[in-house]
Amino acid sequence: MKSLFIICVCLLAAFTLNSHAIEQSTPLDETKQTQQKNAAQQQDALDTLSKETNTPKKPVVDKVKADDSKVLGSESTKPVEQPKSKVDKAQAVVEAEQAVTQAKEALTARQQAKAKQSRESLAVIEQLVKAYNARNIEEFIRMYDEDVEFYIFPNELLFKGKEKLIARYGIMFKKLECLHSSPIKRIVHGDIVIDHELSETCSNDPNVIDKRSELISSYQIKDGKVVRVLFFR
């Protein structure tokens, strides 16, 4: 009887230990499964984020609203009207040719006016040089304006007016035995004449040139008179 009791106690103890072991193992299994599930979810989230990062995003383009403020005007550009028939085309050609002819005539008129002015300016200087070479003071000063100005380049005023012109050149005409100026090169453009000239003078004997020099002078002519002289030295 005692042996039977001991056996029953041992069986009960073994059953109790086994039940406790089962109860301890169940929470561990559930915890491991939960951790594995959480790890899988985190990996899925990382994969999704990686795909979004590597996928190029399309630029967002804002739609431009048409300008309806009318600040620049609301009139639209009108296309060039094309000739509709052969008659219209022929008329357009005639009008174009007329416009070209008028432009040529206007240019020719300006050129002719400039050429006429150049001829008049050249005539004044030729008379001036002739009077200079003849030492004719009256004819010489007649070619100058009453308020003529003489300058040394670029803008140094020598003197102004006919009175000082007569005093300067009158003495020179009387003192020298000969005066001669001849152009080496001459440029004429409208009211401007530029002379590169050779000047020769005789101090004692009219047949002996004792001074020879090259000068550059610019003359401005207005209404047949020299109004401005510029000497280049």
C-alpha positions in Angstrom: 0.0 0.0 0.0 2.8 2.3 0.9 4.6 1.5 -2.4 1.5 2.4 -4.4 1.3 5.7 -2.6 4.9 6.5 -3.5 4.3 5.6 -7.1 1.2 7.9 -7.3 3.1 10.8 -5.7 5.9 10.3 -8.3 3.5 10.3 -11.2 1.8 13.4 -9.9 5.1 15.2 -9.5 6.2 14.2 -13.1 2.8 15.4 -14.5 3.2 18.8 -12.6 6.7 19.3 -13.9 5.7 18.5 -17.5 2.7 20.9 -17.4 5.0 23.7 -16.1 7.5 23.0 -18.8 4.8 23.3 -21.5 3.5 26.5 -20.0 7.0 28.0 -20.0 7.7 27.0 -23.6 4.5 28.4 -25.0 5.2 32.1 -24.2 8.8 31.7 -25.6 7.4 30.4 -28.9 4.9 33.2 -29.2 7.5 35.8 -28.4 9.8 34.4 -31.1 7.0 34.4 -33.7 6.2 38.0 -32.8 9.8 39.1 -33.2 10.0 37.3 -36.6 6.8 39.0 -37.7 8.1 42.4 -36.6 11.4 41.9 -38.4 9.6 40.9 -41.6 7.4 44.0 -41.4 10.5 46.2 -40.9 12.2 44.6 -43.9 9.1 45.2 -46.1 9.1 48.9 -45.0 12.8 49.3 -45.8 12.3 47.7 -49.3 9.3 50.0 -50.0 11.4 53.1 -49.0 14.3 52.0 -51.1 12.1 51.6 -54.2 10.6 55.0 -53.7 14.0 56.6 -53.3 15.4 55.0 -56.5 12.3 55.7 -58.6 12.9 59.1 -60.5 10.1 61.6 -59.7 8.4 63.5 -62.5 8.9 67.3 -62.2 5.8 69.1 -61.2 5.0 71.7 -63.9 2.8 74.5 -62.9 0.3 75.5 -65.5 1.0 79.1 -66.7 -2.1 81.1 -66.7 -2.7 83.2 -69.7 -2.1 87.0 -69.3 -5.5 88.6 -69.2 -4.4 91.9 -67.7 -4.3 93.6 -71.1 -1.3 95.7 -69.9 0.5 94.9 -73.2 -2.6 95.4 -75.2 -5.1 92.9 -76.5 -4.6 93.5 -80.2 -3.4 90.3 -81.9 -0.7 90.3 -84.6 -2.2 90.5 -88.1 -0.7 88.4 -90.8 0.7 90.2 -93.9 -2.0 90.4 -96.5 -1.0 88.5 -99.5 -2.1 89.4 -103.1 -5.1 87.4 -104.0 -4.9 87.6 -107.8 -2.4 88.1 -110.6 -3.6 91.7 -110.9 -2.9 92.3 -107.2 0.5 90.7 -107.5 1.4 92.9 -110.5 0.2 96.0 -108.5 2.4 95.0 -105.6 5.4 94.6 -107.9 4.8 98.1 -109.4 4.5 99.7 -105.9 7.8 98.0 -104.8 9.6 99.3 -107.9 8.3 102.8 -107.3 9.5 102.7 -103.7 13.0 101.7 -104.9 13.1 104.4 -107.6 12.1 107.1 -105.1 14.8 106.0 -102.7 17.4 106.1 -105.5 16.2 109.5 -106.5 16.4 110.8 -103.0 20.0 109.4 -102.6 21.0 110.9 -106.0 19.5 114.3 -105.0 21.6 114.3 -101.8 24.7 113.3 -103.7 24.1 115.9 -106.3 23.7 118.6 -103.6 26.9 117.4 -101.9 28.8 117.5 -105.2 27.5 121.0 -105.9 28.6 122.2 -102.5 32.0 120.6 -103.0 32.5 122.3 -106.3 31.6 125.7 -104.8 34.0 125.1 -101.9 36.8 124.1 -104.2 36.3 127.3 -106.3 36.6 129.5 -103.2 39.9 127.8 -102.2 41.3 128.0 -105.7 40.6 131.8 -105.8 42.1 132.1 -102.4 45.4 130.3 -103.3 45.6 132.4 -106.5 45.3 135.7 -104.6 47.9 134.4 -102.1 50.4 133.5 -104.7 49.9 136.9 -106.4 50.2 138.7 -103.0 47.0 140.5 -103.8 45.8 141.4 -100.3 42.4 142.8 -101.4 41.4 139.7 -103.4 42.8 137.5 -100.7 40.7 138.9 -97.8 37.6 139.1 -100.0 37.4 135.3 -99.8 37.0 135.4 -96.0 34.0 136.0 -93.8 34.0 139.1 -91.6 34.2 136.9 -88.5 36.5 134.3 -89.8 38.3 132.2 -87.1 41.9 130.8 -87.3 42.8 127.9 -85.1 45.8 125.6 -84.5 44.8 122.0 -84.1 42.9 120.9 -82.1 41.2 124.1 -80.8 43.8 126.8 -80.0 42.4 130.1 -81.3 45.0 132.2 -83.2 42.9 135.2 -84.1 39.4 136.2 -85.2 38.1 138.7 -87.7 39.2 140.4 -91.0 41.1 143.2 -89.3 43.6 140.8 -87.7 43.7 138.9 -90.9 44.8 142.0 -92.8 47.4 142.9 -90.2 48.9 139.5 -90.3 49.0 138.7 -94.0 49.3 142.3 -95.2 52.7 142.7 -93.6 53.8 139.3 -94.9 52.7 140.2 -98.5 54.7 143.4 -98.4 57.8 142.0 -96.7 58.4 138.9 -98.9 59.5 139.0 -102.5 57.6 135.9 -103.5 54.9 133.6 -102.1 53.8 130.4 -103.7 51.5 127.6 -102.4 50.8 124.5 -104.4 48.6 121.6 -103.3 50.3 118.2 -102.8 47.1 116.5 -102.0 43.6 118.0 -101.6 40.4 116.5 -100.1 37.1 118.2 -100.8 33.9 117.1 -99.1 30.9 119.4 -99.1 31.8 122.6 -97.2 35.2 121.3 -96.1 38.5 121.5 -98.0 41.7 120.0 -96.6 45.0 120.9 -98.3 48.3 119.3 -97.9 50.4 122.0 -99.5 53.9 123.0 -100.3 54.7 126.5 -99.3 57.7 128.4 -100.8 58.9 132.0 -100.0 61.5 134.4 -101.2 62.9 136.8 -98.6 65.2 139.0 -100.8 65.4 137.8 -104.4 62.1 136.9 -106.1 64.0 134.3 -108.1 65.6 132.6 -105.1 63.5 130.5 -102.8 65.0 130.5 -99.4 62.3 128.7 -97.4 60.2 125.7 -98.3 57.8 123.8 -96.0 54.8 121.5 -96.1 51.6 122.6 -94.4 48.2 121.0 -93.7 45.2 123.3 -93.5 41.5 122.8 -93.3 39.0 125.3 -94.6 35.3 125.5 -93.9 33.3 127.4 -96.4 29.8 128.9 -96.0 27.9 131.1 -98.6 31.1 131.4 -100.7 33.3 132.6 -97.8 35.9 131.0 -95.6 34.5 131.0 -92.0 37.0 128.8 -90.3 40.6 127.8 -90.8 42.5 125.1 -88.9 46.2 124.6 -89.2 47.9 121.3 -88.4 51.5 121.5 -87.1 
